[in-house]
Amino acid sequence: IIGIGKIGSLYADILAQRGAELLTVDPNTSSLGESSHYPALSTVPSKAAATIDFWLICTPTSTHVDVLESILALDTSARVLLEKPACVPGEIPRLQRLLRAHPKARVLVNDIYGRSPVIDRFTHQVARLRKKSPIKSIHIEFTKNRLKDNLAGRFVDRDYGSIGYEWFHMLSVLKAALGPSDFNAYLDQPLAYSRFTDKITEYTAAWGMPEIRLFSSMHGLIQHAPRHLLMAYRQPESRRMIASGIIPWGSEFRYRVADVQFEN
């Protein structure tokens, strides 16, 4: 595991509980002892690298391609799980060249929403209802108050902003609702309306497609909370925050909704 921060530590705990032998790389952490922890990839012995079944890159987005290049220098057929976003926009051509130069390697960008049991059930339900009536609108909203996280240095991304942390998952949910064909058509559409600040609003309306609204706020602002969504939350405190339209500073509450409305 390269990068033992919030996500890397989570992976380490889960994998250790399942009996995996871990090798970690991080300049600031040695939680697993000297024999299994290294301050940099350049200090990992080739003998140790040869025993690794798969690699996890959990470093800041701007370092992903550099780290991947170092891994492939150690193992040209490495199996790599890469945390999203895969890289900053300007590094996409370099990432593509790196992958073409290592055809035996396999790199998977983590998409926990796209591969979750909950989204599988959601996809099945939407597809079942869609046979009876066309989709009229889709509203997807992922909101959390991340100001406390920002003060700790997390979720500070000058390339993607909150797009890199919420939008990726929101697009996975949208793909589940639309299906691959309509989702590709959506990606081809120019934005009918967009506003990119600390909160992000995107609205798309195109012939033959549902009305699509996506919203995310790093300040904990809640935009879309009709009664049928409010009632889905059981905890009174959660309902109070949703009704007020704001998640307060320091709260760990995450507002994650996908509201699909049909013509009939």
N, C-alpha and C positions, 0 to 999 in steps of 0.2 A: 504494500500500500504506500503510494507516494503522496505525502501530505497528511499529517495527523492532526487536522483541525476538527471542526464539528462533524463533518461528513466522514472523514477518514477514521475518526475515533469510533463513530457508530458502526462502520464496516468492521473495524477491528474487534469490537465487542461481540457482534453477531457471529462473525466467522470463528472467533476463538471458542465461543460457546458450542459451536458445531464441530470442534475438533480440528480445525485447520491449523497448520503450522504457518505462522506469519513472519514475514520480513517487512520491516517498516523503514521508510526513508523520510526524514524531516530534520532540518537543521536545529530545531528548537525543542525536540521531544525525544526522550529515550525511555518511554513507558514500558517497553517490552524487554529491556535489558541490553547490555552491550553486544551479546552474541547475535541478536536478531535485529538490531537497529543500526542504521547508518545515517550520517549527516547529509550525504549527497549520493546521487546515483553513481557518480564517478568513483566512490569509495566501495561500492558493492563488488566483491570478488567475482571473477568470471565463473568460478566453480559454484558459488552460491546462486548466481544468476541462471546457471544451467539447470537448476533444480526447480525453478519457479513454473507453476502450471498456468497461472494467470496474474496479470498486473491490474491494479486499480489506480487511476490518476485522479487525485482529489485535491489538486493544487489550484491556485487562482487561474481563471480562464486565460489570462494573458500568457501564462507559462505552459499551457497544454501542449502546444506543438513542440516546444523545446524539450519537454519531458518525454513526449512520445518518440522524438528523434533519438534521444539518449537510450530509451528502452530498446528500440529497434537496432541500435548499434550493439547492444548486448545480446539480443535475440532477434534474428531476422524473421522468425515465424511466431513472434509473441502473440498471445491472446490478451487483449487489453479492453478493460471496461473504462470508458472515458466519461467523467461527469459532464453534464451539460452546463453551459453551451460548449460545443466542441472546441471552438476557438473564437478569437475576435475576428470581425469581418475581413480585415485586411490580410489575415493569415490563411484564408480559405484556399487560395491557389497553392500555397506552400504545403498545406495539409494534403491536398489532392496529389501533388507530386510525390510526397513522402509515401503515401499509400500505394501509388503506382509502382514505386521503386521497390516495394516489399510485398509482392503478390501472395506470399505465403502467410503473411500476418493477417490477423483478424481484429478489427477495432469496432466495438459496439458503443454507441452513445447511450447513456442511461436514460430510460424513458419509463419511470415508474408508473405514471398514469396510463400510458399507452399499453402497459402490460399487467394491469392490476385486475383482480377478480371483480372489483366493484365496477370498473369500466366495462368489463365483459358483460356483466348483467345489464348495465345501462344500454350498451349497444344492442343487446338482444331485445330489450323492452322497446327502444325507439324503433327498431326495424319491424317489430310486431305491430306497433301502432301505425307506422307509416304505410303499411299495406292497406289500412282502412281509410287513411286520410293523409293528404300531403302536409308536410311541415310548414307552418306559417312563420314562425320566428324561433330564433335560438339566442338566448342571453346567457353568457358565461361570465362569471365574476370570481376572481381570486383576490382576496384582500386580507392583509395583515398589517398591523402597526409595526413597522420594522425600524423605527427611530432608535430604539434601544439597541437593536442589533447593529445599526449603523455606527453608533458610538463605540461599539466593541470592535469595529473594523469589518463586520460582516455585511454582505450585500452592497458593498461599495464598488460599483462597476461603472467606469466612465465610458465604456464602449456600448454596453447594452442597457444599463440602468436596470429597472425592475423587469424589463422585457426578458432579460436573461434568466430570471428566477421564477417568474410566474407565467409569462406568455408561452413558453415552451410547453408547459403542462396544459394550458388552456387550449392550445392548438391540438394537442392529443385528444382532449375531450371533444373538441369540435369535429375532428376527423371521425371519432366514434359515432357522433350523431349524424353526420352527413354521409358517411361511407367514402371509400377511397376516390371514386370517380368525381363526385360532387365536391369533395374536399380539394382535389386538384384544380377543378374549375374555380373554386373560391380563391385559391392562391394566385390564379392568373388574373383575377379582377383588380383593377386599380382601386385604391381606397376612395370611397365616396366621401368619407369624413374621418379625420383623425386629429388627435391633439396629444402631443407627447410632452409631458411635464413630469412632476413627481407622481402624478396619477396618469394613467393611460386609457384613453377611450378610443375605440375603433368601431365604426359603423359601416356595414357593407350592404348594399341593395343592388341586385342584378337580376335581369330577366331570367325567369325559370329557376331562381334560387330563393330560399327563405331569407327573411330579413335577419341579419346577423349583427349582434352587438357583443363586444368584448370589453371588459373593464377590469382594471387593476389599480390599486392604490397602496403605496408604501407608507402612507400616513394613517391608514386604518379607516378611510372613508368608504362607506357602503352606499352604493348607488341604487341597486335593484333589490327590493325586499318586499314583494307582494305577500299577502297573508298566507297563501298556500306554502310558500317557502319558509316563512317565519314559524309556522306550526310544525315543520319538520325537525326543529331543534327542541330538545326536551328540557334542557337546563334553563331555569329562569334567568340566570345571569346572561346566558347567551342571547336569549330573547330580548332582554333589556338593551344590550349593546346593538343588536340588529335594529330594534325599533328606534333607537336614538340616531342611528346612521353613522356611528363612530365607534371604532375599537380604541380604547384608551392606551396611552403610553405604558409599556411594560407588560401588557396583556399577551398571553400566548395563544389567544383565540384566533383561529383562522376561519375566515368566511369563504367557503368553497361551494359554489352553486352552478348548476347547469339547468336552465329552465327552458324546456322545449315545448312550444305551443303548436297545436295542430289546427288545420282549417276547420275541422268539425269535432 
